Amino acid sequence: MSYFDEFGSSSLSEEAFSAAEKGEAVMLLPTIAAAELLYLFERKGWSKEGFEMDRRMKESSTFRYYPFDAEILAGLRKTRAKDIHDKIIVARVRHLKAEAVVTKDREIRKLKEVRALW
C-alpha cells in the first residue's frame, strides 16, 4: 500500500501514518510541501523541528521525499486545481498512482480528482 503525504491529522490520516511506521505503507512527501513546512517552522521559530523532520525523513525507509520533476510539470495541465501547490500535489498523486493523499486541504478534497484522506 502506498500513500502520498502532505501531513495531516485525523483517524484516516493517523491510520496511514501508522501503516507507514509499521512498514506496511510508504508515505511520500513532495519537496514543495517539505519546503512549505520548513518555511513555516522558520517563521514560527521552530527550526529544531525542521531539522528533526529532515533527519527522520533521511533515516526512514517508508517516509520519503518526492521531487518535483518534468513528469509532474506535464501533469499540471490535467487538473482543475487553481493553486500551483495544489496542482503539483494532484499531479504527483496521479503520476504515482498513489491510493490517496493525506491532506486537510479543502480545495484538493473538493476537486475529487484524487482520493483525499482527512
C-alpha positions as CSV (number, residue, x, y, z in Angstrom):
1,M,0.0,0.0,0.0
2,S,1.4,3.4,-0.8
3,Y,0.2,6.9,0.1
4,F,1.2,10.3,-0.9
5,D,1.5,12.6,2.0
6,E,1.0,16.3,2.8
7,F,0.8,15.8,6.6
8,G,-2.5,15.9,8.4
9,S,-4.2,14.6,11.5
10,S,-7.4,12.6,11.6
11,S,-8.4,9.0,12.2
12,L,-7.8,8.1,8.5
13,S,-4.5,10.0,8.3
14,E,-3.4,8.5,11.6
15,E,-4.1,5.0,10.2
16,A,-2.0,5.9,7.1
17,F,0.9,7.2,9.2
18,S,0.7,4.2,11.5
19,A,0.8,1.8,8.5
20,A,4.0,3.6,7.2
21,E,5.6,3.4,10.6
22,K,4.9,-0.4,10.7
23,G,6.4,-0.8,7.2
24,E,3.0,-1.6,5.7
25,A,2.8,1.6,3.5
26,V,5.1,4.2,2.0
27,M,4.4,7.9,2.6
28,L,5.8,10.3,0.1
29,L,6.4,14.0,1.0
30,P,6.7,16.3,-2.0
31,T,9.7,18.5,-1.9
32,I,7.5,21.6,-2.3
33,A,5.4,20.6,0.7
34,A,8.6,20.0,2.7
35,A,9.8,23.5,1.7
36,E,6.5,24.9,2.9
37,L,6.9,23.1,6.2
38,L,10.4,24.3,6.7
39,Y,9.3,27.9,5.9
40,L,6.5,27.5,8.4
41,F,8.9,26.1,11.0
42,E,11.3,29.1,10.4
43,R,8.5,31.7,10.7
44,K,7.3,30.1,14.0
45,G,10.8,29.8,15.4
46,W,10.7,26.0,15.3
47,S,14.0,25.4,13.4
48,K,14.7,22.5,15.7
49,E,11.5,20.8,14.3
50,G,12.6,21.4,10.8
51,F,16.0,19.7,11.4
52,E,14.2,16.8,13.1
53,M,11.8,16.3,10.2
54,D,14.7,16.2,7.7
55,R,16.7,13.8,9.9
56,R,13.8,11.4,10.3
57,M,12.9,11.5,6.6
58,K,16.5,10.6,5.7
59,E,16.6,7.8,8.2
60,S,13.3,6.2,7.2
61,S,12.7,3.7,4.5
62,T,8.9,4.3,4.5
63,F,8.8,8.1,4.7
64,R,10.5,9.6,1.6
65,Y,10.8,12.9,-0.2
66,Y,9.5,13.0,-3.7
67,P,11.0,15.6,-6.1
68,F,9.3,18.0,-8.5
69,D,10.2,16.8,-12.0
70,A,9.3,17.0,-15.7
71,E,6.5,14.3,-15.3
72,I,4.9,16.3,-12.6
73,L,5.2,19.5,-14.6
74,A,3.4,17.9,-17.5
75,G,0.6,16.8,-15.2
76,L,-0.2,20.3,-14.1
77,R,-2.3,20.9,-17.2
78,K,-4.5,17.9,-16.3
79,T,-6.1,19.2,-13.1
80,R,-8.8,21.7,-12.4
81,A,-6.9,22.8,-9.2
82,K,-6.3,26.6,-9.2
83,D,-3.4,27.0,-6.7
84,I,0.0,26.0,-8.0
85,H,0.8,23.9,-4.9
86,D,-2.5,22.0,-5.3
87,K,-1.8,21.4,-9.0
88,I,1.6,19.9,-8.1
89,I,0.1,17.7,-5.4
90,V,-2.7,16.4,-7.6
91,A,-0.3,15.8,-10.5
92,R,2.1,13.9,-8.3
93,V,-0.6,11.7,-6.8
94,R,-1.8,10.9,-10.3
95,H,1.7,10.3,-11.6
96,L,2.5,7.9,-8.8
97,K,-0.9,6.2,-9.0
98,A,-1.0,6.6,-5.2
99,E,-4.0,5.2,-3.4
100,A,-4.6,8.6,-1.7
101,V,-3.2,11.9,-0.5
102,V,-3.3,12.7,3.2
103,T,-4.3,16.3,3.4
104,K,-6.6,18.7,5.1
105,D,-6.6,21.0,2.1
106,R,-10.2,21.7,1.3
107,E,-9.6,22.6,-2.3
108,I,-7.9,19.3,-3.1
109,R,-10.7,17.4,-1.3
110,K,-13.4,19.4,-3.1
111,L,-11.9,18.7,-6.5
112,K,-12.4,14.9,-6.0
113,E,-9.8,14.3,-8.7
114,V,-7.8,12.2,-6.3
115,R,-8.7,10.3,-3.1
116,A,-8.0,12.5,-0.1
117,L,-7.8,11.2,3.5
118,W,-8.6,13.5,6.3
